[in-house]
């Protein structure tokens, strides 16, 4: 029985060593809590992504209105002045062209965002 008791004691030691460590204590002090908040919720990365997204949207909007729509105007007659297209109903003017340019811009930005997420997943970037 002595050998079995030794083996049982050794197994208990191994089991105790494999148990999870207690969670780390939360940081003390406002600055440390703030740094913990930034790292835990990845706020800095979110802010950078937001700013880059804003400028990406502006860049795509400029590309659509300055390059893509005029290029479509070469293929489809009358398309180059799409941004100035208006419809008059009663005494109200509706700027349909500005909406169509914004719609095309949104579709392109959404496509780019989709492709970026797809590449990030392929490269296993969280």
ABEGO torsion letter per residue (X at the ends): XAAAAAAAAAAAAAAAAABBBBBBBBBBEAAAAAAAAAAAAGAAAAAAAAAAAAAAAAAAAAAAAAAAAAAAAAABBGAAAAAABBBBBEABBBBAAAAAAAAAAAAAAAAAAAAAAAAAAAAGBX
